[in-house]
Amino acid sequence: MNEKQPEDHPVEDVHIPPTLGLASVTLTVVAGELTPATLTVHERTTCVVGRGRDCMPKVPDTADYRSVSRNHCLLDINPPDARVRDFGSLNGTYVNGEKIGQRAPGQTQEHAAGLLNPEHDLADGDEIRVGPAVIRVGIQAPAHVRPHEEAGQYEPAAVARTLLAAAQERNPDLAMLSGYSLVGELGRGGMGAVYLLRHETTGERMALKLMLPKVAVSSKARARFVREATHARALHHPNIVTSYDAHFAAGTFSFTSEYCAGGSLEHHLQHHGGRIPVNDAVRLTIQVLGGLAHAHRQGVVHRDVSPHNILLSRDPDGALIAKVSDFGLAKAFDLAGFSGLTSTGATAGKPTYQPRQQVINFREAAPAVDVWAAAACLYRMVTGACPRDFPTDRDPWLAVLQHAAVPVRQRDPRIPAGLAQVLDRALVDDPEIGIQDAEELSRVLRVFATGP
């Protein structure tokens, strides 16, 4: 969520272990050949169908399947919601016999995908055809997974005021909010909004984040969500935003956390013309990597590191300190089956700061994806651009799958050669990520840092 300154190897079947009471999406091969033959998903994921070596579901790379592109289509799943997006394939993707995408003669796959952007929301029983292969979609949704009655009328500021009023009336579930008043909005995103609060007596400030489920919430699902959210509270590190508490009240999940007065790194970059001095950028990145290394040692992967959720505060000498925010919150929200889909790829973040491994299989994202993303943030800080080009007439997800990062000194030949070599290595993601350990990247970068 963007923050700103406030005003004041293959098998026949794959089955992901079920989670009690949660929705699922099952993909079953009913014609042709695909590996795996069955895939059941209980949590947010993306996967690519095609002939490519790391696609899943994957069709055989044989003459019978030459009509299927190497990267044919994207399945974007967050049970009970699922969507298919054609990548401008040569022969199209079909849903229940209806074509949702095919590029014109002479068009490249990238241009066709960018111009058509064909996608389709999937329902239980739908059949997806890619070449001779057919996949049937099965969707199971428990009784509690139904549209949230209040979702269309959600006004975050009104909810924030309701929660604060309830806290003043001694609601035990909202004790953390007692004595606080609403100062202003810090930012908002697809899952909700974040506000600045100030304690009326002590003047202490903290952030309040609100997330509205798009489905009604059962007590079991709510408990699971709160358990997942506690992972963030267990992370104590000077370069991770401190998480205080999590609640469910007034049909909304709320979280309180440390307030970072410097706003987001994204806001900072915009304020400084899109880039900052190399030394400052390296120093902040080393701090980010320190927070990530700590989380990875605890078994927690962020999966959405970007300048929008790197927040800034200052030390006693006024130097900027970078802190990674939103650890565990989005994952907890998704694992509890609450968030659904808003637009293709929305459930798996944006592709700008993601390596290809995360698009191929978002669910199995390893710590290395965070390291890649941190390197991508450093690239942005020193060049003013993202590692990959994302032309407006191209499909951005296909760009991640098919195009490498632009070499740093191709963006800006003034970047020190040694640093450029490190970044270019760190931003390799095919066939694997170039630097997979946060501490390793941090050690290498320290050569280029001066000062504290």
C-alpha positions as CSV (number, residue, x, y, z in Angstrom):
1,M,0.0,0.0,0.0
2,N,1.4,3.3,-0.9
3,E,2.0,5.6,2.0
4,K,2.3,9.3,1.8
5,Q,2.7,12.1,4.3
6,P,-0.7,12.7,6.1
7,E,-2.3,15.9,6.0
8,D,-1.2,17.5,9.7
9,H,10.5,-32.0,-11.3
10,P,6.6,-33.5,-12.6
11,V,4.0,-35.9,-11.1
12,E,0.5,-36.9,-12.2
13,D,-1.4,-35.2,-9.4
14,V,-0.6,-32.2,-7.2
15,H,-2.7,-31.6,-4.1
16,I,-2.0,-28.7,-1.8
17,P,-3.1,-29.7,1.7
18,P,-6.5,-28.4,2.4
19,T,-7.3,-25.8,5.0
20,L,-10.4,-26.5,7.1
21,G,-13.3,-24.4,6.0
22,L,-11.6,-22.7,3.1
23,A,-12.5,-22.4,-0.5
24,S,-10.6,-24.3,-3.2
25,V,-10.1,-24.3,-7.0
26,T,-9.3,-27.7,-8.7
27,L,-8.0,-27.9,-12.3
28,T,-8.6,-31.4,-13.8
29,V,-7.3,-32.5,-17.2
30,V,-10.3,-34.0,-19.1
31,A,-8.8,-34.2,-22.6
32,G,-5.2,-34.3,-24.0
33,E,-2.0,-34.3,-22.0
34,L,-1.1,-31.9,-19.2
35,T,1.2,-32.3,-16.1
36,P,0.0,-32.4,-13.5
37,A,-3.3,-34.1,-14.3
38,T,-5.0,-32.5,-11.3
39,L,-4.1,-29.4,-9.4
40,T,-6.0,-28.3,-6.3
41,V,-5.3,-24.9,-4.9
42,H,-6.4,-23.6,-1.5
43,E,-4.6,-20.3,-1.5
44,R,-3.5,-17.5,-3.7
45,T,-1.4,-18.5,-6.7
46,T,-0.6,-17.8,-10.3
47,C,0.6,-20.4,-12.8
48,V,1.3,-20.4,-16.5
49,V,0.0,-23.0,-19.0
50,G,2.1,-23.8,-22.0
51,R,5.0,-25.7,-23.5
52,G,7.7,-23.9,-21.5
53,R,10.0,-25.9,-19.3
54,D,8.7,-24.5,-16.1
55,C,5.0,-24.1,-16.9
56,M,2.4,-25.7,-14.7
57,P,0.1,-27.1,-16.0
58,K,2.6,-28.0,-18.8
59,V,1.7,-29.6,-22.2
60,P,4.1,-31.9,-24.0
61,D,6.6,-30.2,-26.2
62,T,5.7,-32.4,-29.1
63,A,4.4,-32.0,-32.7
64,D,0.8,-32.6,-31.5
65,Y,1.0,-29.6,-29.2
66,R,2.7,-27.1,-31.5
67,S,-0.4,-25.0,-31.5
68,V,0.2,-24.2,-27.8
69,S,2.6,-21.3,-27.1
70,R,5.5,-21.7,-24.7
71,N,3.8,-19.3,-22.4
72,H,0.2,-19.6,-23.5
73,C,-2.0,-18.3,-20.8
74,L,-1.9,-17.2,-17.1
75,L,-4.2,-18.7,-14.4
76,D,-4.7,-16.2,-11.6
77,I,-6.3,-18.0,-8.7
78,N,-7.4,-16.9,-5.2
79,P,-10.1,-19.4,-4.1
80,P,-13.0,-19.2,-4.7
81,D,-12.1,-16.8,-7.5
82,A,-10.2,-17.8,-10.6
83,R,-9.4,-16.0,-13.9
84,V,-7.6,-17.0,-17.1
85,R,-5.7,-14.5,-19.2
86,D,-4.5,-15.3,-22.7
87,F,-1.0,-14.1,-23.6
88,G,-1.8,-13.2,-27.2
89,S,-1.3,-16.8,-28.2
90,L,-1.1,-17.8,-31.9
91,N,-4.1,-20.1,-31.7
92,G,-6.0,-18.6,-28.8
93,T,-7.4,-19.8,-25.5
94,Y,-11.0,-21.1,-25.3
95,V,-13.4,-21.1,-22.4
96,N,-16.5,-23.3,-22.9
97,G,-15.8,-23.2,-26.6
98,E,-15.5,-19.4,-26.8
99,K,-12.2,-17.9,-27.9
100,I,-10.8,-15.3,-25.5
101,G,-7.6,-14.5,-27.3
102,Q,-5.6,-15.0,-30.5
103,R,-3.1,-12.8,-32.2
104,A,-3.5,-11.6,-35.8
105,P,-1.2,-12.8,-38.6
106,G,2.1,-11.0,-38.4
107,Q,1.6,-9.8,-34.8
108,T,4.1,-10.8,-32.1
109,Q,2.9,-12.5,-29.0
110,E,3.8,-9.5,-26.9
111,H,2.0,-7.0,-29.0
112,A,-1.1,-9.1,-29.3
113,A,-1.2,-9.6,-25.5
114,G,-0.8,-5.9,-24.9
115,L,-3.4,-4.8,-27.3
116,L,-6.1,-7.5,-26.6
117,N,-5.5,-8.2,-22.9
118,P,-8.1,-11.0,-23.2
119,E,-9.1,-12.5,-19.8
120,H,-12.1,-14.4,-18.5
121,D,-13.5,-14.9,-15.0
122,L,-14.0,-18.7,-14.4
123,A,-17.0,-20.5,-12.7
124,D,-17.4,-24.0,-11.4
125,G,-17.6,-26.5,-14.4
126,D,-16.0,-24.2,-16.9
127,E,-13.6,-25.8,-19.4
128,I,-10.4,-24.2,-20.7
129,R,-8.9,-25.4,-24.0
130,V,-5.4,-24.8,-25.1
131,G,-4.6,-26.7,-28.3
132,P,-5.8,-30.3,-27.9
133,A,-5.8,-30.1,-24.0
134,V,-8.9,-29.3,-22.0
135,I,-8.9,-28.4,-18.3
136,R,-12.1,-28.5,-16.2
137,V,-12.4,-26.0,-13.4
138,G,-13.9,-27.1,-10.1
139,I,-14.7,-24.5,-7.4
140,Q,-15.7,-25.3,-3.9
141,A,-16.8,-22.5,-1.6
142,P,-17.9,-23.1,2.0
143,A,-21.0,-21.4,3.3
144,H,-19.1,-18.5,4.8
145,V,-17.4,-17.7,1.4
146,R,-20.1,-15.5,0.0
147,P,-20.1,-11.8,-1.0
148,H,-19.7,-9.5,1.9
149,E,-22.9,-7.6,2.4
150,E,-21.1,-4.4,3.2
151,A,-18.3,-4.5,0.6
152,G,-20.0,-2.2,-1.9
153,Q,-20.6,0.4,0.9
154,Y,-17.2,0.4,2.5
155,E,-15.9,3.8,3.5
156,P,-12.6,3.3,5.4
157,A,-12.7,6.7,7.2
158,A,-16.1,6.0,8.6
159,V,-15.0,2.6,9.7
160,A,-12.0,4.1,11.4
161,R,-14.1,6.5,13.3
162,T,-16.5,3.7,14.4
163,L,-13.6,1.7,15.7
164,L,-12.2,4.6,17.6
165,A,-15.6,5.4,19.2
166,A,-16.0,1.7,20.2
167,A,-12.5,1.8,21.8
168,Q,-13.5,4.9,23.9
169,E,-16.5,2.8,25.1
170,R,-14.1,0.2,26.5
171,N,-14.6,-2.4,23.8
172,P,-12.0,-5.0,25.0
173,D,-11.2,-6.1,21.5
174,L,-10.1,-2.6,20.6
175,A,-8.1,-1.7,23.8
176,M,-5.1,-0.8,21.7
177,L,-7.0,2.1,20.1
178,S,-8.2,3.6,23.4
179,G,-7.3,7.2,23.8
180,Y,-6.4,7.7,20.1
181,S,-7.9,10.1,17.7
182,L,-7.9,10.2,13.9
183,V,-5.4,12.6,12.3
184,G,-5.5,11.8,8.6
185,E,-5.2,9.3,5.8
186,L,-1.8,8.0,5.0
187,G,-2.7,6.1,1.9
188,R,-5.0,3.4,0.4
189,G,-4.8,0.4,-1.9
190,G,-6.8,-2.5,-3.2
191,M,-7.3,-4.1,0.2
192,G,-8.2,-1.0,2.3
193,A,-6.7,2.1,3.7
194,V,-4.2,3.3,6.4
195,Y,-4.6,6.2,8.8
196,L,-2.5,8.1,11.2
197,L,-3.6,8.1,14.8
198,R,-2.4,10.3,17.7
199,H,-2.9,9.6,21.4
200,E,-4.8,12.5,22.9
201,T,-2.7,12.5,26.2
202,T,0.8,11.4,25.3
203,G,0.9,12.5,21.7
204,E,2.2,9.1,20.6
205,R,1.5,8.4,17.0
206,M,0.8,5.0,15.3
207,A,-0.7,3.7,12.0
208,L,-4.1,2.0,11.7
209,K,-4.6,-0.2,8.6
210,L,-8.1,-1.3,7.7
211,M,-8.8,-4.3,5.4
212,L,-12.4,-5.2,4.4
213,P,-13.1,-8.9,3.5
214,K,-14.9,-9.3,0.2
215,V,-16.7,-12.3,1.6
216,A,-18.5,-12.9,4.9
217,V,-16.3,-14.1,7.7
218,S,-16.8,-17.3,9.8
219,S,-15.4,-17.5,13.3
220,K,-12.9,-20.3,12.2
221,A,-11.7,-18.3,9.2
222,R,-11.4,-15.2,11.4
223,A,-9.3,-17.1,14.0
224,R,-7.1,-18.4,11.3
225,F,-6.5,-15.0,9.9
226,V,-5.5,-13.6,13.3
227,R,-3.1,-16.5,13.8
228,E,-1.5,-15.8,10.5
229,A,-1.2,-12.1,11.2
230,T,0.8,-12.8,14.4
231,H,3.8,-13.8,12.3
232,A,4.3,-10.1,11.6
233,R,4.0,-9.3,15.3
234,A,6.8,-11.8,16.0
235,L,9.3,-9.9,13.7
236,H,11.3,-7.6,15.8
237,H,14.1,-5.8,13.9
238,P,15.1,-2.2,13.4
239,N,14.4,-2.4,9.7
240,I,11.0,-4.0,9.9
241,V,8.0,-1.9,10.8
242,T,6.8,-3.0,14.3
243,S,3.4,-4.5,14.3
244,Y,1.4,-4.0,17.5
245,D,-2.0,-5.7,17.2
246,A,-4.7,-7.2,15.0
247,H,-8.4,-7.0,15.5
248,F,-11.7,-7.9,13.8
249,A,-14.6,-5.6,14.5
250,A,-17.3,-3.8,12.5
251,G,-16.9,-6.3,9.7
252,T,-13.3,-5.1,9.2
253,F,-9.8,-6.3,10.0
254,S,-7.7,-3.6,11.6
255,F,-4.0,-3.5,12.4
256,T,-2.0,-1.1,14.4
257,S,1.7,-0.6,13.8
258,E,4.6,1.8,14.2
259,Y,4.2,5.1,12.3
260,C,7.0,6.0,10.0
261,A,7.0,9.8,9.5
262,G,9.2,9.7,6.4
263,G,6.4,8.0,4.3
264,S,7.2,5.4,1.7
265,L,10.3,5.1,-0.4
266,E,8.1,5.5,-3.4
267,H,7.0,8.9,-2.1
268,H,10.6,9.8,-1.3
269,L,11.7,9.0,-4.8
270,Q,9.0,11.0,-6.4
271,H,9.8,13.9,-4.2
272,H,13.5,13.7,-5.3
273,G,12.9,13.5,-9.1
274,G,12.7,9.7,-9.2
275,R,16.2,8.8,-8.0
276,I,18.6,9.4,-5.2
277,P,22.4,9.4,-4.8
278,V,24.1,6.0,-5.1
279,N,25.5,6.0,-1.6
280,D,22.1,6.7,0.0
281,A,20.4,4.1,-2.2
282,V,23.0,1.4,-1.3
283,R,22.7,2.3,2.4
284,L,18.9,2.0,2.4
285,T,19.1,-1.3,0.5
286,I,21.5,-2.8,3.0
287,Q,19.0,-1.9,5.7
288,V,16.1,-3.5,3.8
289,L,18.2,-6.6,3.3
290,G,18.9,-6.7,7.0
291,G,15.1,-6.8,7.7
292,L,14.5,-9.4,5.1
293,A,17.3,-11.6,6.3
294,H,15.8,-11.5,9.8
295,A,12.3,-12.4,8.5
296,H,13.7,-15.2,6.3
297,R,15.5,-16.7,9.4
298,Q,12.0,-16.9,11.0
299,G,10.6,-18.6,7.9
300,V,8.7,-15.6,6.7
301,V,8.8,-14.5,3.0
302,H,7.3,-11.1,2.2
303,R,6.6,-11.7,-1.5
304,D,5.7,-8.1,-2.3
305,V,8.7,-5.9,-1.6
306,S,8.6,-2.6,-3.5
307,P,9.2,1.0,-2.9
308,H,5.6,1.3,-1.8
309,N,6.0,-0.8,1.3
310,I,9.5,0.2,2.3
311,L,8.8,3.0,4.8
312,L,11.2,5.6,6.1
313,S,11.9,7.1,9.5
314,R,14.9,9.0,10.9
315,D,17.5,8.3,13.5
316,P,18.5,10.8,16.2
317,D,21.0,12.4,13.7
318,G,18.4,12.8,11.1
319,A,19.6,10.0,8.8
320,L,16.9,8.1,6.9
321,I,16.2,4.5,8.2
322,A,14.4,2.1,5.9
323,K,11.8,-0.3,7.3
324,V,10.0,-3.1,5.5
325,S,6.2,-3.0,6.1
326,D,3.2,-5.3,5.6
327,F,4.9,-8.6,6.5
328,G,2.3,-11.3,6.6
329,L,-0.8,-9.2,6.3
330,A,-1.7,-9.7,2.7
331,K,-0.7,-13.4,2.9
332,A,-2.9,-13.8,6.1
333,F,-5.8,-12.1,4.3
334,D,-5.5,-14.4,1.3
335,L,-4.9,-17.6,3.3
336,A,-8.1,-17.0,5.2
337,G,-9.9,-16.9,1.9
338,F,-11.1,-13.4,2.1
339,S,-9.7,-11.2,-0.6
340,G,-10.9,-12.6,-4.0
341,L,-9.8,-11.1,-7.3
342,T,-10.1,-7.5,-8.4
343,S,-8.2,-7.6,-11.7
344,T,-5.8,-10.0,-13.2
345,G,-2.6,-10.2,-11.2
346,A,-4.0,-8.1,-8.4
347,T,-3.9,-11.0,-6.0
348,A,-0.2,-11.5,-6.7
349,G,0.8,-7.9,-6.6
350,K,2.2,-6.0,-9.5
351,P,4.9,-7.4,-11.9
352,T,7.2,-4.4,-11.7
353,Y,9.3,-5.7,-8.8
354,Q,8.7,-9.5,-9.3
355,P,11.1,-12.1,-10.7
356,R,9.7,-14.7,-13.2
357,Q,9.7,-17.4,-10.5
358,Q,6.9,-15.5,-8.7
359,V,4.7,-15.4,-11.8
360,I,5.3,-19.1,-12.7
361,N,4.3,-20.2,-9.2
362,F,3.4,-17.4,-6.8
363,R,2.4,-19.9,-4.0
364,E,5.9,-21.4,-3.7
365,A,7.8,-18.1,-3.6
366,A,11.1,-18.6,-1.7
367,P,13.2,-16.0,0.1
368,A,15.1,-15.4,-3.1
369,V,12.2,-13.6,-4.6
370,D,12.5,-11.0,-1.8
371,V,16.2,-10.6,-2.5
372,W,15.4,-10.0,-6.2
373,A,12.8,-7.5,-5.3
374,A,15.2,-5.6,-3.0
375,A,17.8,-5.5,-5.8
376,A,15.0,-4.2,-8.1
377,C,14.3,-1.4,-5.6
378,L,18.0,-0.4,-5.6
379,Y,18.0,-0.4,-9.4
380,R,15.0,2.0,-9.3
381,M,16.7,4.2,-6.7
382,V,19.9,4.7,-8.8
383,T,18.5,4.7,-12.3
384,G,15.0,6.1,-11.8
385,A,13.6,3.2,-13.8
386,C,12.4,-0.3,-13.1
387,P,14.7,-3.3,-14.1
388,R,12.5,-4.4,-17.0
389,D,10.8,-2.3,-19.7
390,F,7.0,-2.4,-19.6
391,P,5.8,-0.8,-22.8
392,T,2.2,0.1,-22.7
393,D,1.4,-2.0,-25.7
394,R,2.8,-5.2,-24.2
395,D,1.4,-7.6,-21.6
396,P,3.4,-6.8,-18.4
397,W,3.2,-10.4,-17.1
398,L,4.6,-11.7,-20.4
399,A,7.4,-9.3,-20.1
400,V,8.4,-10.8,-16.8
401,L,8.4,-14.3,-18.3
402,Q,10.2,-13.5,-21.5
403,H,12.5,-10.5,-21.0
404,A,15.6,-10.1,-18.8
405,A,16.3,-6.9,-16.8
406,V,18.0,-4.1,-18.8
407,P,21.7,-3.9,-17.8
408,V,22.2,-1.1,-15.3
409,R,24.7,0.9,-17.3
410,Q,22.5,0.7,-20.3
411,R,20.1,2.8,-18.2
412,D,22.8,5.1,-16.9
413,P,26.5,4.7,-17.8
414,R,27.4,6.9,-14.8
415,I,26.6,4.1,-12.4
416,P,29.8,2.7,-10.9
417,A,30.8,-0.4,-12.9
418,G,31.3,-2.6,-9.8
419,L,27.9,-1.8,-8.5
420,A,26.3,-2.3,-11.9
421,Q,27.9,-5.8,-12.1
422,V,26.5,-6.7,-8.7
423,L,23.0,-5.5,-9.6
424,D,23.0,-7.2,-13.1
425,R,23.9,-10.4,-11.4
426,A,21.3,-10.0,-8.6
427,L,18.6,-9.3,-11.2
428,V,19.2,-12.5,-13.2
429,D,16.1,-14.7,-12.8
430,D,16.3,-17.3,-15.5
431,P,16.9,-20.2,-14.9
432,E,17.3,-19.1,-11.3
433,I,17.8,-16.0,-9.3
434,G,21.4,-14.8,-9.4
435,I,21.8,-13.9,-5.7
436,Q,19.4,-15.9,-3.5
437,D,20.4,-14.9,0.1
438,A,19.7,-11.5,1.6
439,E,22.9,-11.5,3.7
440,E,25.0,-12.4,0.7
441,L,23.7,-9.4,-1.3
442,S,24.1,-7.2,1.7
443,R,27.8,-8.2,2.2
444,V,28.5,-7.5,-1.5
445,L,26.8,-4.1,-1.4
446,R,28.8,-2.9,1.6
447,V,31.8,-2.4,-0.6
448,F,29.9,0.4,-2.3
449,A,28.6,2.0,0.9
450,T,30.2,4.9,2.8
451,G,29.3,6.4,6.0
452,P,27.1,4.9,8.7
